Amino acid sequence: MKQFFLKFQLLFEAVILLATLTLVYMVIQPFHERWDLTREKVYSLPRATTGVLRDLKDRRIDLLLFYQQDDLSKKGLEVFLKECQRHHPEFHYDFYDPNRRPQLARKFNVTDVKTVIFRSGGHEERLVAPTEEDFTNAFLRLLHPKDLDVCFVTGHGEVPLAEEGTGGYSRFQKTLQGYNAKIHSIVLTRDHVPDVCQVVVVGGPRWDLTAEEFSDLDKAFQKGKGVFLLVDPMDPGAGAAFVEFARRYGVALGQNVIVDKMSRMVGGDFLMPLVSQYLETHPTGKNMKQATFFPLVRTVQPSVDTVEGLEVAPLALTGDGSWAETDLQALEDGNSTFDIKTDIAGPLPVAVAIQQTTDIRPQTTDKTRTQVPSPEERVPPQGRMIIVGDGDFLTNGYLDISGNKEFGLNMIRWLANDDRFMDVRRPELRFKPLLLDVPRRTQLIVILLGVYPLTFFILGGIYLIVRIRTS
């Protein structure tokens, strides 16, 4: 053996030197590599994320992340971004402090910290404080870009679209624009519903629409557009046209206000019920993890008289301790109490989704008959509508409370038939204890404390005997 080493000494020295240089190079050069040895792969990217990044491999992806310099969440986020780089050769990201780079923040219209801008191939997505699931869905939207046109109806005292105060929709407008949505303001009596509109929003009207304007919404629904009605509680006798319009679509719009005393325990108000029950089989509530708050909301529920060709489903319900107060005057005077004869006990739906399943149109205002359209008037069954009993939960003052923004975006996406969404579930590390019965436990102790040590003693003894005899 000694002669063998002497004969190939130069070769061994070269190999050792090469290994040393390789090790030094790996130490001084930036090198990112991770191995996830967990059975559930909890420290690796989910397959959904890696799949989308793999489909985007031919496109350059740039991320601009506006985080404060001392933000502790940057460290964990950067680990995630480096993992994305491993699966995409043209993935680039940069952190910017909006306080130290105010000009850059103004250039990209960044008003919130933790804003992330995704850019790829002329398309842009914008998120605020995104989760890993949000990142994956942003990548998916970059992979399948789609324009979204949302039209807000004006002229009936609706919530102002551009108002920056607490009572406006300006923050919701900017949120939609971050999803590449184009926002339009229309007047139904003048513009009707333009063909470009994919979703028509009537947000918090103060007075009724005319019959011609309701006809425009009906035609938009029949053409497959999304109609989004946010109807606040109104004074007794007001809003009768909205009640009748909802009835034609199989929806009962309550003339009441929901009271929920349990919401005070989570920082809310008696007239701002907490909603944490969602229809999990519907895309709007399937992935909702946070509660929503609706300030001054009325009940909106499927009516007992169903309409042929329409599927009506409640989307969100209040808690068990809530009730629908019908005596609005007593409520205004502060003397509201639950009356088992006139009030309705919770849980109560505050939003419903209506989807057209056949080409049969809803009932007309004539209660005695149902009008069936002629064959040339029939259209493909694809209309969608959502009616919510409150128009304030998406205003600037309430948009960022809990899950209000997420729920509003989910409803807009569903109305626009935007199915670019993936449910990303990161696997969790599971604790699996080793449970053994008495015989197996005895067998394990014998192997560990008897067989293994005895094996090493025998092998060591054989080695010593062989060495003594050959020395």
C-alpha positions in Angstrom: 0.0 0.0 0.0 2.9 2.3 0.8 4.5 1.7 -2.5 1.2 2.5 -4.2 1.0 5.9 -2.5 4.6 6.7 -3.3 4.1 5.8 -7.0 1.0 8.0 -7.4 2.0 10.8 -5.0 2.0 13.5 -7.6 -1.5 12.6 -8.7 -2.8 12.6 -5.2 -1.3 16.0 -4.5 -2.9 17.4 -7.6 -6.3 16.1 -6.6 -6.0 17.5 -3.1 -4.9 20.9 -4.5 -7.8 21.0 -7.0 -10.3 20.1 -4.2 -8.8 22.8 -2.0 -9.1 25.5 -4.7 -12.7 24.4 -5.5 -13.6 24.7 -1.9 -12.0 28.2 -1.6 -13.8 29.3 -4.8 -17.2 28.2 -3.4 -16.6 30.1 -0.2 -15.6 33.4 -1.7 -18.1 33.4 -4.6 -21.8 34.2 -4.1 -23.5 30.8 -4.3 -27.1 30.2 -3.4 -28.2 26.6 -2.9 -30.6 25.0 -0.4 -31.6 21.5 0.2 -35.0 20.7 1.8 -34.7 17.4 3.6 -38.2 17.5 5.2 -40.6 14.9 4.1 -43.4 17.4 3.4 -41.0 19.9 1.6 -42.2 22.7 3.8 -39.1 24.9 3.0 -39.5 24.6 -0.8 -41.7 26.5 -3.2 -45.1 25.0 -3.7 -45.6 23.2 -7.0 -48.1 25.7 -8.2 -45.5 28.5 -7.9 -42.7 26.6 -9.6 -45.1 25.6 -12.4 -46.0 29.1 -13.2 -42.4 30.3 -13.0 -41.4 27.5 -15.4 -44.1 28.6 -17.9 -42.7 32.1 -17.6 -39.0 31.1 -18.2 -38.9 32.8 -21.6 -39.9 36.2 -20.2 -37.9 38.5 -18.0 -39.6 39.3 -14.7 -38.7 42.5 -12.7 -40.0 43.2 -9.2 -39.8 46.6 -7.5 -40.4 46.2 -3.8 -41.0 49.3 -1.8 -40.2 48.4 1.8 -38.8 50.5 4.6 -35.1 50.0 5.4 -35.7 48.5 8.8 -38.7 46.3 7.9 -38.1 42.9 9.5 -40.3 41.1 7.0 -37.8 41.8 4.2 -35.5 38.9 5.4 -38.1 36.2 5.0 -39.4 37.7 1.8 -35.9 37.7 0.3 -35.5 34.0 1.0 -38.7 33.4 -1.0 -37.5 35.6 -3.8 -34.1 33.8 -4.0 -36.0 30.6 -4.3 -38.0 32.1 -7.2 -34.6 33.0 -8.9 -33.6 29.4 -8.7 -36.6 28.4 -10.8 -36.5 31.3 -13.2 -33.3 32.4 -15.0 -34.6 35.9 -15.7 -36.0 36.8 -12.4 -34.8 40.1 -10.9 -35.8 42.1 -7.9 -34.8 45.2 -6.0 -35.8 46.7 -2.7 -36.4 50.4 -2.4 -37.1 52.5 0.7 -39.9 54.9 -0.3 -38.8 57.4 2.3 -35.2 57.5 0.9 -36.3 57.3 -2.7 -39.3 59.6 -2.8 -38.9 60.5 -6.5 -39.0 56.9 -7.5 -42.0 56.3 -5.3 -43.8 59.2 -7.0 -42.8 57.9 -10.4 -44.5 54.6 -9.8 -47.4 56.2 -7.9 -46.5 54.3 -4.7 -48.6 55.5 -1.7 -48.4 52.5 0.6 -45.3 50.7 2.1 -44.9 47.1 1.2 -46.0 47.8 -2.3 -44.7 45.3 -4.9 -44.7 46.1 -8.6 -44.5 43.1 -11.1 -43.3 44.0 -14.6 -43.0 41.6 -17.5 -43.3 42.0 -21.3 -45.1 45.4 -21.1 -47.6 44.1 -18.4 -47.7 45.3 -14.8 -49.2 44.0 -11.6 -49.3 45.8 -8.3 -49.9 44.4 -4.8 -49.7 45.7 -1.3 -48.2 43.4 1.4 -48.6 40.3 -0.7 -48.5 36.8 0.6 -46.8 33.9 -1.2 -50.2 33.0 -2.7 -50.6 36.6 -4.0 -47.1 36.3 -5.6 -48.1 33.1 -7.4 -51.3 34.6 -8.7 -49.5 37.7 -9.8 -47.2 35.5 -11.8 -50.2 33.8 -13.2 -51.7 37.1 -14.4 -48.4 38.0 -16.0 -48.5 34.6 -17.8 -52.1 35.2 -19.0 -52.5 39.0 -19.3 -56.1 40.2 -19.6 -57.6 43.7 -19.7 -60.5 44.4 -17.3 -62.9 47.4 -17.8 -65.0 48.4 -14.7 -67.7 51.0 -15.2 -69.0 52.9 -12.2 -72.5 54.4 -12.6 -73.0 58.0 -11.4 -75.9 60.4 -11.3 -77.9 59.0 -8.3 -75.8 60.1 -5.4 -73.4 57.2 -5.6 -70.2 57.1 -3.6 -67.8 59.5 -5.3 -65.2 57.6 -7.3 -62.3 60.0 -7.1 -62.8 61.4 -3.6 -59.7 61.0 -1.4 -61.6 61.3 1.9 -63.0 58.5 3.9 -66.2 58.3 2.0 -64.8 57.9 -1.5 -63.8 54.9 -3.7 -60.4 56.3 -4.7 -58.4 53.6 -2.8 -60.6 50.9 -4.3 -60.1 52.4 -7.7 -56.3 52.4 -7.3 -56.5 48.8 -6.1 -58.4 47.8 -9.2 -55.9 49.7 -11.4 -53.2 47.6 -9.7 -54.8 44.6 -11.3 -54.6 46.2 -14.8 -58.2 47.3 -14.6 -59.4 50.3 -16.5 -61.9 52.4 -14.6 -64.7 54.3 -16.4 -67.4 56.6 -15.0 -70.7 56.4 -16.9 -74.2 58.0 -16.8 -76.8 55.4 -17.8 -79.3 57.9 -19.2 -76.5 59.2 -21.6 -74.1 56.3 -22.1 -76.3 53.3 -21.2 -73.8 50.4 -20.7 -71.0 50.7 -23.2 -69.8 47.4 -24.8 -66.3 47.9 -23.3 -67.7 47.5 -19.8 -67.2 44.0 -18.4 -68.4 44.9 -14.9 -71.0 47.6 -14.1 -70.9 49.0 -10.5 -73.8 50.9 -8.8 -72.2 51.8 -5.6 -74.3 53.3 -2.8 -77.0 55.1 -4.7 -79.0 57.7 -2.7 -82.2 57.4 -4.8 -83.8 55.1 -7.3 -82.9 54.5 -10.8 -85.4 55.0 -13.6 -87.1 52.1 -15.4 -84.9 52.8 -18.5 -81.8 52.6 -16.4 -82.8 49.3 -14.8 -83.5 48.1 -18.3 -79.9 49.0 -19.2 -78.6 46.9 -16.3 -80.9 44.1 -17.3 -79.6 44.1 -20.9 -76.0 44.2 -19.6 -76.8 41.1 -17.6 -78.3 39.3 -20.5 -75.2 40.1 -22.6 -73.1 38.3 -20.1 -71.7 41.3 -18.3 -71.2 41.5 -14.5 -73.6 43.8 -12.5 -72.5 44.8 -9.1 -75.2 46.5 -6.9 -74.2 47.9 -3.5 -77.5 49.2 -2.0 -77.4 50.8 1.4 -80.4 50.7 3.8 -82.8 53.5 2.8 -85.5 55.5 4.6 -88.9 53.8 4.9 -90.7 54.1 1.5 -87.5 54.8 -0.4 -85.6 52.4 -2.7 -88.8 50.5 -3.8 -87.4 50.3 -7.4 -84.3 48.4 -6.1 -86.5 46.0 -4.1 -88.6 45.3 -7.2 -85.5 44.9 -9.4 -83.9 42.4 -7.0 -87.2 40.5 -6.7 -87.2 39.9 -10.4 -83.9 38.2 -10.0 -85.0 36.0 -7.1 -83.5 38.2 -4.4 -85.3 39.6 -1.3 -83.8 43.0 -0.5 -84.7 43.7 3.2 -86.1 46.9 4.4 -84.1 46.7 7.6 -80.7 47.3 9.3 -78.7 44.5 10.8 -77.6 44.9 14.5 -74.8 42.8 15.9 -73.8 43.4 19.5 -71.0 40.8 19.2 -69.1 43.0 16.8 -68.3 45.4 19.7 -66.0 42.6 21.2 -63.7 42.7 18.1 -63.5 46.5 17.8 -66.6 47.0 15.7 -69.9 48.7 16.3 -73.5 47.5 16.8 -74.4 48.6 13.3 -71.2 47.2 11.7 -71.7 43.5 11.9 -68.8 41.1 11.7 -69.1 38.6 8.8 -66.9 35.5 9.0 -69.1 32.9 7.3 -68.7 32.6 3.6 -70.0 30.3 0.9 -66.8 28.2 0.5 -68.1 26.5 -2.7 -68.2 29.9 -4.4 -65.0 31.6 -5.8 -65.7 34.8 -3.9 -65.5 33.1 -0.5 -63.5 30.0 -1.2 -60.2 31.4 0.0 -61.4 34.1 2.5 -59.4 33.8 5.7 -60.3 37.1 7.3 -63.6 38.5 8.5 -65.3 41.5 6.8 -67.1 44.4 8.3 -70.2 46.1 6.8 -71.1 49.5 8.3 -74.9 49.9 8.3 -76.0 46.9 6.2 -79.3 45.5 5.2 -80.2 41.8 4.6 -79.9 40.5 1.1 -81.1 36.9 0.7 -82.6 34.5 -1.9 -86.3 35.0 -2.1 -88.7 32.1 -1.5 -90.0 32.5 -5.1 -87.3 31.1 -7.3 -86.8 32.4 -10.9 -86.3 29.8 -13.6 -82.9 30.0 -15.3 -81.2 31.8 -12.4 -79.0 30.4 -9.6 -79.0 32.5 -6.5 -76.6 31.8 -3.6 -75.9 33.7 -0.4 -72.2 34.7 -0.2 -71.6 36.0 3.3 -73.6 35.7 6.6 -73.4 37.6 9.9 -73.0 35.9 13.3 -75.6 34.1 15.4 -76.0 37.0 17.8 -77.1 39.4 15.1 -80.6 40.3 14.0 -82.4 42.4 11.3 -84.1 45.4 12.9 -87.2 46.5 11.1 -88.2 49.4 13.3 -85.8 51.9 11.8 -87.2 54.8 13.8 -86.5 53.0 17.1 -83.0 52.2 15.8 -82.4 55.9 15.0 -83.5 56.9 18.5 -81.1 54.3 20.0 -83.9 52.1 21.5 -83.3 49.0 19.3 -84.2 45.7 20.9 -84.8 42.3 19.4 -88.6 41.7 18.7 -89.3 38.1 18.0 -92.5 39.1 16.2 -91.1 41.5 13.6 -87.3 41.1 13.6 -85.3 38.3 12.0 -82.6 36.5 14.0 -79.2 35.7 12.6 -77.2 34.4 10.9 -78.3 36.7 8.1 -76.9 37.0 4.5 -75.7 40.4 3.4 -74.6 39.5 -0.2 -75.9 37.2 -2.8 -74.6 36.0 -6.2 -76.9 35.5 -9.2 -75.7 33.5 -12.2 -77.7 32.8 -15.4 -77.9 29.1 -16.1 -80.2 29.1 -19.1 -81.4 31.6 -21.7 -84.7 32.3 -19.9 -84.9 35.9 -18.8 -86.0 36.9 -15.3 -89.6 37.9 -14.4 -91.0 41.2 -15.6 -92.6 43.7 -13.3 -95.9 42.1 -14.3 -96.7 39.8 -11.3 -99.3 37.9 -13.3 -97.1 36.3 -15.9 -93.5 35.5 -16.9 -92.4 36.8 -20.3 -90.4 34.3 -22.4 -88.2 35.9 -25.0 -88.4 35.0 -28.6 -85.7 32.8 -30.1 -83.8 35.7 -31.7 -83.8 37.5 -28.3 -82.2 34.6 -26.5 -78.5 34.9 -25.5 -75.9 32.5 -24.1 -76.4 31.8 -20.3 -73.5 33.7 -18.8 -74.8 36.7 -17.0 -73.6 37.3 -13.4 -74.7 39.7 -10.7 -73.9 40.4 -7.1 -76.1 42.4 -4.7 -74.7 43.6 -1.4 -76.7 45.4 1.3 -74.0 48.0 1.9 -72.0 50.3 -0.3 -69.6 51.7 2.4 -67.5 48.6 3.1 -65.3 49.4 0.0 -64.9 53.1 0.8 -61.5 54.6 1.8 -62.4 54.5 5.5 -63.2 50.8 5.6 -61.4 49.2 2.6 -58.3 48.2 4.6 -60.2 46.8 7.6 -59.6 43.0 7.9 -60.8 41.2 4.7 -62.9 44.0 3.1 -60.5 44.6 0.2 -60.0 40.9 -0.5 -63.7 40.2 -0.6 -64.4 43.2 -2.9 -61.7 42.1 -5.3 -63.0 38.5 -5.3 -66.4 39.7 -6.2 -65.1 41.9 -9.1 -63.0 39.0 -10.4 -66.0 36.7 -10.4 -68.2 39.2 -12.1 -65.6 39.7 -14.8 -65.2 35.9 -15.3 -61.6 36.2 -14.4 -60.5 32.7 -13.4 -56.8 33.6 -13.1 -56.5 32.4 -9.5 -54.7 29.5 -7.9 -55.2 28.1 -4.4 -51.6 27.8 -3.1 -51.3 25.8 0.0 -47.8 25.5 1.6 -47.4 22.1 3.2 -47.1 22.1 7.0 -44.5 20.3 9.1 -46.4 17.4 10.7 -45.5 15.8 14.0 -45.5 12.1 13.6 -44.6 10.3 16.9 -43.2 6.8 16.8 -45.7 4.6 18.7 -44.6 1.0 19.4 -46.2 -1.8 21.2 -44.4 -3.8 23.9 -42.9 -6.5 21.7 -41.6 -4.0 19.1 -40.3 -1.7 21.8 -38.4 -4.7 23.4 -37.0 -5.7 19.9 -35.8 -2.1 19.3 -34.0 -2.0 22.7 -32.3 -5.4 22.1 -31.1 -4.2 18.6 -29.8 -0.8 19.9 -28.2 -1.9 23.2 -27.2 -5.5 22.2 -26.9 -6.3 18.5 -25.2 -3.1 17.4 -22.5 -2.9 20.2 -21.8 -6.7 19.9 -21.4 -6.3 16.1 -18.7 -3.6 16.5 -16.9 -5.7 19.2 -16.8 -8.7 17.0 -15.5 -6.8 14.0 -13.0 -5.0 16.1 -11.7 -8.3 17.6 -11.4 -9.8 14.1 -9.4 -6.8 13.0 -7.0 -7.0 16.0 -6.5 -10.8 15.5 -5.7 -10.3 11.8 -3.3 -7.4 12.5 -1.5 -9.4 15.2 -1.0 -12.4 13.0 0.2 -10.4 10.0 2.5 -8.0 11.9 
